[in-house]
Amino acid sequence: MLNMASHVWGRSRVLGASGTNRLDFVVVCFIFIFFIMTHTRQPDHPVNPMFVNRWSPRSLTGEALSKEALMSVLEAARWAPSAYNAQPWRFIYALKDDAGWAGIFGAVNEGNQSWAHRAGALVVVASAKQALFPGKPDLTPNAWHSFDTGSAWMSMALQAAQSGLVAHALAGFDPVKLRAAIQLPEDYALEAVIVLGKQGDKAQLPEALQAREAPNARKPLSEISFAGTFKG
Ligand SMILES: Cc1cc2nc3c(=O)[nH]c(=O)nc-3n(C[C@H](O)[C@H](O)[C@H](O)COP(=O)(O)O)c2cc1C
């Protein structure tokens, strides 16, 4: 794209920028700006770039992840905030070639398996549906177990990105198979499977996924935030 723009720009100057060449240049600029706007992420307000630069690629190298790298990602999740500090999140992991890998991978749906087979580790994120709250002698339903565990997932994702790794969440799995594979008790909810690995060449992806292998956009802040009262 840049080559194309500089080519047209160069041609306009050499030929004395005739009307046609100027039009060429404007069209190429328009395409270039459109491409940048739709293929990169532009925050509307200042934020730490880590929020905007994290995304969920599917192209992975297939390299095994070290235990240290995995623990670093889980450590970040451990420090997430939670209601009453109940810490409802649980992580059941398998590094590539671990005994637990086949069970987790086998529960992931076919579409996701088509790219997740190149992961370096798989992490099932689960959450305890009940907690011991202050002043209550017994376990009580915890209304925030999923909300809090979502925070922990985001910490994982951001740490993974900081460590140069991909962390891609999946909900496309068979919950009955997955629960059985990791022997998750009924009082824990299955939240997601996280595919961890190193980013690879997108040419290795099935064709349909290659076209989608780019950071996506977000709704404008005005559509999701309201002063005072909800305005849907
Ligand atoms: C709970 C959850 C479930 C998801 N399930 C899938 C999935 O089954 N397959 C997949 O390819 N991506 C899945 N994704 C990834 C989302 O499509 C992705 O996060 C979203 O499009 C935003 O893109 P980004 O993460 O690159 O910013 C899931 C993400 C989350 C948080």
The ligand as an ORCA input file, in Angstrom:
! r2SCAN-3c Opt
* xyz 0 1
  C     -15.647    -15.602     26.369
  C     -15.046    -15.561     24.990
  C     -15.329    -16.574     24.087
  C     -14.740    -16.587     22.833
  N     -14.947    -17.673     22.004
  C     -14.245    -17.770     20.857
  C     -14.306    -18.955     20.080
  O     -14.978    -19.944     20.426
  N     -13.568    -18.984     18.942
  C     -12.773    -17.946     18.539
  O     -12.123    -18.059     17.515
  N     -12.708    -16.800     19.267
  C     -13.401    -16.693     20.417
  N     -13.301    -15.558     21.187
  C     -12.451    -14.434     20.749
  C     -13.313    -13.226     20.377
  O     -13.904    -13.442     19.124
  C     -12.415    -11.954     20.387
  O     -11.918    -11.749     21.684
  C     -13.220    -10.737     19.950
  O     -13.571    -10.814     18.586
  C     -12.434     -9.459     20.160
  O     -11.247     -9.532     19.444
  P      -9.828     -9.323     20.126
  O      -9.718    -10.275     21.293
  O      -8.827     -9.643     19.033
  O      -9.726     -7.909     20.592
  C     -13.888    -15.529     22.441
  C     -13.632    -14.487     23.352
  C     -14.176    -14.495     24.607
  C     -13.817    -13.390     25.579
*
